[in-house]
């Protein structure tokens, strides 16, 4: 994949330390087919360094920031000291996820008789990475498959692999719907209002559950990949139910509870 042959300046990259000299460390960039890069001693750690091996050693996995890329000479200059602990952890997590996704794509290609490079090229062109497509396949499969435009056979295996390997964190947001309607068909109106609320946001990894607590109160629970989606969904579902009731001359309101759901 041509656009992944060289890193970009300021990009964070995962490297394996190959050789440590007195004033420089030579590394291989794991995500770029083992391309070689170097870390001068001044970029290994902050402050004065007496022994470079006190800070970096052969065989170590490190996360570096790309300082300069000279494609003509094949040089990649890197910094270890410019990467903080949070950036390092996040980059390693991302790298591990991408490594797993790469293996999954290899399995899909093998099972479907598809050229692995062709499959990777298609997905990378749409996503710029591999792991996010598996997350999207779990959260919102139909739009994701449509976006990828792959064959039915490949799509089926992709869905199967995603479902077996990816666990997307979810959060819960709950609240109470207060619905009243004194018209002769009030019970039917309330029933239709709840049905309308339950039908909202059944895609994108969002699910809406309703439970009767005792008239006029109904518990509403939204399960979503993150709080932003959950909050949006509970508002949409609640407003949908209230609109049905108010149209029939009734009243309704949504009382949300403080956030208490946790990722799982």
N, C-alpha and C positions, 0 to 999 in steps of 0.2 A: 504494500500500500504506500504509494509515493509520498503522501502527505504525512506519513508517520516515520519516515526514514531519518529525519533530523528533528531534534527538539527545538523549541522556540526560546529566545532569551527571556529570562525571568520565570521560566517554567520550573516546577519541582519535578525531579526525576529520582527513581530508585536505582541505586548503583551497587555493584559488588566490588569491593576493594581487591585489586589484583596484585599490586606491588607498592610498597612504601619505601621511599628513599629519605635521605636526610632533610630535603627541602620541598618535597612534592610527593603526592600520592596519585597513583594511576588506577583508574577504575573502569569498569564496563557498565554501560547503561543498559539495565535489564529490559527496558521497554522499547529499546531501539536496536534490536538484533545485536546486542553486545558491542555497539560502537564505543570507542575508547574516549575517555575524558581525563582531565587532570585537575587536581586540587592543589594549588600552591600552598606552602606552609602558612602564608599570611591569611589564607581563607579556611584553614582547618578549625581554628578556635579563636576566641577573642582574648586579647592580652598576649603577653610574651610567652612563647612556647620554647621550652628547653629541649624536650624530646618529643618529636612528632608522634612516635609510637605510643605515647601516653594517651593520645587522643584518637588514633585511628590505627587499624591493624588489618593485615591480609585476611580475606575471607569474610570480612564484616559487611553487613548490609547497611547502607547509609542512604539518607535522603539529602540531595543537594539541590541548590538553586543554580540554574544555568546563567552564567555571566556573559558568555560570548560564544558564538558559533561561527567558525570559519570553514565553510563547506569546501572551498578551493583547496585549502591545506589539510582539511580533515581534522581540524582542532576544535575541541569543545572544552572551554574553561568553566570550572565549577566552584561553588562555594558551599562549604559545610556549615560555617558559622552563621550564615544568614538564614538558616532554617530553625525556627523555634520548636519546642516540644509538641505543641498542638499541631503545627503544620506537618511535622514528621509522623505523628500518629495517624492523622487523617490521610496522608499520602500512602502510608503503608497499608491502611485499611482499603483504600481505593485500589491499590496495586494488587492486593490479594483477591479482591472481588473480580477485577479484570482478568486475573490469571485463571480463576475458576470458570468465568464466563467463556474464556477462550477454549478451555477444555470441553465445555458443554457444546460449543459450536462445532468442535471437531467431532464430537459424538453424533450430533445432528447430521453433519455432512456424511459421516460414515453410514448411518442408518438409512439415509435417503439417496445415497449415490450421487450427492452433490459435491462439486469441487469446493473444498474448504476455503480456499482463497477467494473464490467468487462469492461465497456466502458472507465471509467476513467483510469483503469490500462493500456489499450491498448494505449491511447493517451499519458499518462505520460511516458510510456516506450519509445515512439518515440520522444517526445518533452521535457520531463522533466518539463513541465508546461502545463497549460490548455489554457490560453488566446492566446498565439502565434499561435495555430492551427487555431483559428477563423480568425486571421489576414491573415494567409496564404491562407485560403479558399476564402477570398475576393480578395486577390492580385493574386494568382496563383492556382486556384481550382483543375485542373486536376492532376498536379504532387502531390499536397497535398493529394488528395483522394487516389491516387495510393500508396503513402507512408504509409497511414494509413491502407489500405487493408480491409476496412469495407464493410458490405453488401450494396447493392444498396439502400435499404430502409433507412438505417441509414445515408448513404452518402447524400441522397436527403434532409433529414431533417436537417442535419448538415449545408449544403449549405444554406438552407432557413433561418435558425437561424442566421448564420453568416452574410448573406446579410441584414437582418433586423436590426441587432444590432451593427455591426462594421463599423465605418467610418474611413478608412485609410487616413492619411494626404497625400497630393500630392503637388508636386512642378512643375513649368514649366521652361523649358529652350528653348529659341528661337534662330534662326539664319537665315541667308540668303544663299540659294544655288544659285550660279552663274553657269548656264549651257549653253554652246553654242555648236552647231554642224552644220557645213555648208554643210554636205553631202546631196544628193538629198532626202534622207529619214530622214532628220534631225528632223522633227517634231515627227516622230514615235520614233526615238531614245530617244528624250527628254521625251516623254510620257512613254516609257518603263523604263527610268531611274527614273522617279518620282514614278512609280508603284513599282519599286524595293525598293526604299527608304521607301515608305509607308507600305511595307510588313514586314519591319524589326521590331523586338522587339514588337510584338503584344501580348506578354505574360509577365508574371511576374509583372502585374500591370502597364506596360509601354505602352503608346499609341503615335503614330506618326501622326501628321497632316501636310498637305501641302497646300499652298495657292499661286496661281499665282498672282504676283504683277505687272508683265510687263516684257517681255523678256529683258534680259536673267535671271531675278531675280525671285526666288521662296522662299516664306517664309516657314520655317520648324519649327514646334513647337513639343516639346516632353513633355509629362506629365508622371511623374513617382513618386513612393513613396518617393524618396530622390534624392538629387543632384548627388550623385555618379552614380546611375543607369541612371539618366537623361543625364548626360554628356557622359556616355558610349554609350547610345542609339543614341544620336544625331550624335556622331562621326561615329557610325556604319552605320546609315541610310544615312548620307551624303556621306561617302566613297562608299557605295553601288551604289548610283546614279552616282557619279563621275566615277566609274569604267566602268559603262555601256556607258557613253558618251565618255570616252577616248578610249575605245575599238573600237568605231566607228570613231575615228579620231578627236573627239571634245575636248573641254576643260571644266574643272569644278573646283570649289573651294567652300569651306564652310567657311562662316564668322559668327562666333558665337557672340551673344550679351552678355554683362555682365549679371550676375545673377540678375534676378528681380522677379522671381516667389516666391510666399509665400505659406507656408503650409496652407491647408484649411480643 
